[in-house]
């Protein structure tokens, strides 16, 4: 019978080594049976190919912020950023963003790490950067924030809900207001827009094309020319 990959059978190398070393729990970020906590994932050949692609990109200092922003994904990106900072503090890191958003606290962990490390972090939107995804896109090093031409970018206020006693609801409401004020302040800084306009625009879902996002100040340019191929890695 066909043997499936499991964490116990993983060689310490690349993406899965980082996950194992951090002892992060299963997450929908990885998809498949592994996300369901069944200890299984893609077949070995598919897993090997996926790991090879991720490893190749990582060696070129390219990382991805793909899918919902949660603690699991944030832990992985933080580990990658810290490793690349230690490997070469003067060479840029490129982060491709294709995310509908997610946890504010998880996103802020990535954001703080981007500001903490020494290399510039260039961000590129591929597909969709919404909510916290758009925030992380705008948090790249100014002058190095880009989007592909058919992507969509959306900003809005933090979402949340609460139930229970009145005091519990009030505590949660105050926490949401704190995140809202904090994110709006940073968005104003990243974009150069007045805080009053940020507050108004994020009151509802505010979608933008890449060109509109550039005019707004969320990104610095739209990549319309073909991307340069990666140079071969040394044997």
WOURKA-V116362 format. One record per residue. N is the residue number from 1. SS is DSSP state (h for helix, s for strand, l for the rest). PHI is phi in radians with two decimals (* if undefined). BURIAL is I if it has 9 or more other C-alpha atoms within 8 Angstrom, else O. Layout:
BEGIN
n=N ss=SS phi=PHI burial=BURIAL
n=N ss=SS phi=PHI burial=BURIAL
END
This chain:
BEGIN
n=1 ss=l phi=* burial=O
n=2 ss=l phi=-1.24 burial=O
n=3 ss=l phi=-1.60 burial=O
n=4 ss=s phi=-1.72 burial=I
n=5 ss=l phi=-1.23 burial=I
n=6 ss=l phi=-2.44 burial=I
n=7 ss=h phi=-0.96 burial=I
n=8 ss=h phi=-1.15 burial=O
n=9 ss=h phi=-1.63 burial=O
n=10 ss=l phi=-1.35 burial=I
n=11 ss=l phi=-1.42 burial=O
n=12 ss=l phi=-1.22 burial=O
n=13 ss=l phi=-2.86 burial=O
n=14 ss=h phi=1.27 burial=I
n=15 ss=h phi=-0.96 burial=I
n=16 ss=h phi=-1.24 burial=I
n=17 ss=h phi=-1.10 burial=I
n=18 ss=h phi=-1.08 burial=I
n=19 ss=h phi=-1.09 burial=I
n=20 ss=h phi=-1.20 burial=I
n=21 ss=h phi=-1.09 burial=O
n=22 ss=h phi=-1.44 burial=O
n=23 ss=l phi=0.97 burial=O
n=24 ss=l phi=-1.37 burial=O
n=25 ss=l phi=-1.34 burial=O
n=26 ss=l phi=-1.03 burial=I
n=27 ss=l phi=-2.59 burial=I
n=28 ss=l phi=-1.13 burial=O
n=29 ss=l phi=-1.03 burial=I
n=30 ss=l phi=-1.58 burial=O
n=31 ss=l phi=1.23 burial=I
n=32 ss=h phi=1.23 burial=I
n=33 ss=h phi=-1.16 burial=I
n=34 ss=h phi=-1.09 burial=I
n=35 ss=h phi=-1.14 burial=I
n=36 ss=l phi=-1.40 burial=I
n=37 ss=l phi=1.36 burial=O
n=38 ss=l phi=-1.57 burial=O
n=39 ss=l phi=1.27 burial=O
n=40 ss=l phi=-2.20 burial=I
n=41 ss=l phi=-2.55 burial=I
n=42 ss=l phi=-1.14 burial=I
n=43 ss=s phi=-0.99 burial=I
n=44 ss=h phi=-0.93 burial=I
n=45 ss=h phi=-1.15 burial=O
n=46 ss=h phi=-1.14 burial=O
n=47 ss=h phi=-1.08 burial=I
n=48 ss=h phi=-1.12 burial=O
n=49 ss=h phi=-1.16 burial=O
n=50 ss=h phi=-1.08 burial=O
n=51 ss=h phi=-1.11 burial=I
n=52 ss=h phi=-1.12 burial=O
n=53 ss=h phi=-1.12 burial=O
n=54 ss=h phi=-1.06 burial=I
n=55 ss=h phi=-1.14 burial=I
n=56 ss=h phi=-1.05 burial=I
n=57 ss=h phi=-1.09 burial=I
n=58 ss=h phi=-1.09 burial=I
n=59 ss=h phi=-1.17 burial=O
n=60 ss=l phi=-1.60 burial=O
n=61 ss=l phi=1.13 burial=I
n=62 ss=s phi=-1.98 burial=I
n=63 ss=s phi=-2.19 burial=I
n=64 ss=s phi=-2.22 burial=I
n=65 ss=s phi=-1.96 burial=I
n=66 ss=s phi=-2.10 burial=I
n=67 ss=l phi=1.53 burial=I
n=68 ss=l phi=-1.15 burial=I
n=69 ss=s phi=-1.40 burial=I
n=70 ss=l phi=-2.35 burial=I
n=71 ss=h phi=-1.07 burial=O
n=72 ss=h phi=-1.10 burial=I
n=73 ss=h phi=-1.12 burial=I
n=74 ss=h phi=-1.10 burial=I
n=75 ss=h phi=-1.05 burial=I
n=76 ss=h phi=-1.16 burial=I
n=77 ss=h phi=-1.14 burial=I
n=78 ss=h phi=-1.04 burial=I
n=79 ss=h phi=-1.09 burial=I
n=80 ss=h phi=-1.14 burial=I
n=81 ss=h phi=-1.09 burial=I
n=82 ss=h phi=-1.14 burial=I
n=83 ss=h phi=-1.12 burial=O
n=84 ss=h phi=-1.17 burial=I
n=85 ss=h phi=-1.11 burial=I
n=86 ss=h phi=-1.20 burial=O
n=87 ss=h phi=-1.23 burial=O
n=88 ss=l phi=-2.79 burial=O
n=89 ss=l phi=-1.28 burial=I
n=90 ss=l phi=-1.89 burial=O
n=91 ss=l phi=-1.79 burial=O
n=92 ss=l phi=-1.07 burial=I
n=93 ss=s phi=-1.99 burial=I
n=94 ss=s phi=-1.95 burial=I
n=95 ss=s phi=-2.05 burial=I
n=96 ss=s phi=-1.54 burial=I
n=97 ss=s phi=-1.97 burial=I
n=98 ss=s phi=-2.48 burial=I
n=99 ss=s phi=-2.52 burial=I
n=100 ss=l phi=-1.44 burial=I
n=101 ss=l phi=1.79 burial=I
n=102 ss=s phi=2.78 burial=I
n=103 ss=l phi=-1.19 burial=I
n=104 ss=h phi=-1.17 burial=I
n=105 ss=h phi=-1.15 burial=O
n=106 ss=h phi=-1.14 burial=I
n=107 ss=h phi=-1.11 burial=I
n=108 ss=h phi=-1.20 burial=O
n=109 ss=h phi=-1.12 burial=I
n=110 ss=h phi=-1.16 burial=I
n=111 ss=h phi=-1.04 burial=I
n=112 ss=h phi=-1.11 burial=O
n=113 ss=h phi=-1.20 burial=I
n=114 ss=h phi=-1.02 burial=I
n=115 ss=h phi=-1.38 burial=O
n=116 ss=h phi=-1.35 burial=O
n=117 ss=l phi=-1.34 burial=I
n=118 ss=l phi=-1.45 burial=O
n=119 ss=l phi=-1.19 burial=I
n=120 ss=l phi=-1.19 burial=I
n=121 ss=s phi=-1.99 burial=I
n=122 ss=s phi=-1.52 burial=I
n=123 ss=s phi=-1.98 burial=I
n=124 ss=s phi=-2.37 burial=I
n=125 ss=s phi=-1.48 burial=I
n=126 ss=s phi=-2.23 burial=I
n=127 ss=s phi=1.63 burial=I
n=128 ss=s phi=-2.50 burial=I
n=129 ss=s phi=-2.22 burial=I
n=130 ss=s phi=-2.15 burial=I
n=131 ss=l phi=0.99 burial=I
n=132 ss=h phi=-1.12 burial=I
n=133 ss=h phi=-1.10 burial=I
n=134 ss=h phi=-1.18 burial=I
n=135 ss=h phi=-1.09 burial=I
n=136 ss=h phi=-1.17 burial=I
n=137 ss=h phi=-1.04 burial=I
n=138 ss=h phi=-1.26 burial=I
n=139 ss=l phi=-1.46 burial=I
n=140 ss=l phi=-1.11 burial=I
n=141 ss=l phi=-1.04 burial=I
n=142 ss=l phi=-1.04 burial=O
n=143 ss=l phi=1.64 burial=O
n=144 ss=l phi=-2.28 burial=I
n=145 ss=s phi=-1.96 burial=I
n=146 ss=s phi=-2.34 burial=I
n=147 ss=s phi=-2.56 burial=I
n=148 ss=s phi=-1.32 burial=I
n=149 ss=l phi=-1.14 burial=O
n=150 ss=l phi=-1.85 burial=O
n=151 ss=l phi=-1.38 burial=I
n=152 ss=s phi=-2.24 burial=I
n=153 ss=s phi=-2.27 burial=I
n=154 ss=s phi=-2.44 burial=I
n=155 ss=s phi=-2.08 burial=I
n=156 ss=l phi=-2.83 burial=I
n=157 ss=l phi=-1.42 burial=I
n=158 ss=l phi=-1.04 burial=I
n=159 ss=l phi=-1.83 burial=O
n=160 ss=l phi=-3.12 burial=O
n=161 ss=l phi=-2.62 burial=O
n=162 ss=l phi=-2.63 burial=O
n=163 ss=l phi=-2.56 burial=O
n=164 ss=l phi=2.09 burial=O
n=165 ss=l phi=-1.23 burial=O
n=166 ss=h phi=-1.02 burial=O
n=167 ss=h phi=-1.12 burial=O
n=168 ss=h phi=-1.17 burial=I
n=169 ss=h phi=-1.11 burial=I
n=170 ss=h phi=-1.13 burial=O
n=171 ss=h phi=-1.08 burial=O
n=172 ss=h phi=-1.15 burial=I
n=173 ss=h phi=-1.11 burial=I
n=174 ss=h phi=-1.12 burial=O
n=175 ss=h phi=-1.17 burial=O
n=176 ss=h phi=-1.12 burial=I
n=177 ss=h phi=-1.11 burial=O
n=178 ss=h phi=-1.09 burial=O
n=179 ss=h phi=-1.10 burial=I
n=180 ss=h phi=-1.07 burial=I
n=181 ss=h phi=-1.12 burial=O
n=182 ss=h phi=-1.14 burial=O
n=183 ss=h phi=-1.14 burial=I
n=184 ss=h phi=-1.10 burial=I
n=185 ss=h phi=-1.11 burial=I
n=186 ss=h phi=-1.18 burial=O
n=187 ss=h phi=-1.07 burial=I
n=188 ss=h phi=-1.08 burial=I
n=189 ss=h phi=-1.20 burial=O
n=190 ss=h phi=-1.16 burial=I
n=191 ss=h phi=-1.68 burial=I
n=192 ss=l phi=1.43 burial=O
n=193 ss=l phi=-1.43 burial=I
n=194 ss=l phi=-1.05 burial=O
n=195 ss=h phi=-1.02 burial=I
n=196 ss=h phi=-1.07 burial=O
n=197 ss=h phi=-1.24 burial=O
n=198 ss=h phi=-1.04 burial=I
n=199 ss=h phi=-1.05 burial=I
n=200 ss=h phi=-1.17 burial=O
n=201 ss=h phi=-1.24 burial=I
n=202 ss=l phi=-1.54 burial=I
n=203 ss=l phi=-1.13 burial=O
n=204 ss=l phi=-2.34 burial=O
n=205 ss=l phi=-1.01 burial=I
n=206 ss=s phi=-2.15 burial=I
n=207 ss=s phi=-1.57 burial=O
n=208 ss=s phi=-2.43 burial=I
n=209 ss=s phi=-1.38 burial=I
n=210 ss=h phi=-0.98 burial=I
n=211 ss=h phi=-1.12 burial=I
n=212 ss=h phi=-1.15 burial=O
n=213 ss=h phi=-1.14 burial=I
n=214 ss=h phi=-1.17 burial=I
n=215 ss=h phi=-1.14 burial=O
n=216 ss=h phi=-1.28 burial=I
n=217 ss=l phi=1.82 burial=I
n=218 ss=l phi=-1.25 burial=I
n=219 ss=l phi=-2.28 burial=I
n=220 ss=l phi=-1.91 burial=I
n=221 ss=s phi=-2.99 burial=I
n=222 ss=s phi=-1.97 burial=I
n=223 ss=s phi=-1.48 burial=I
n=224 ss=l phi=-1.91 burial=O
n=225 ss=l phi=-1.47 burial=O
n=226 ss=l phi=-1.01 burial=O
n=227 ss=l phi=-1.21 burial=O
n=228 ss=l phi=-1.23 burial=O
n=229 ss=l phi=-1.20 burial=O
n=230 ss=l phi=-1.20 burial=O
n=231 ss=l phi=-1.26 burial=O
n=232 ss=l phi=-1.06 burial=O
n=233 ss=l phi=-1.32 burial=O
n=234 ss=l phi=-1.10 burial=O
n=235 ss=l phi=-1.18 burial=O
END
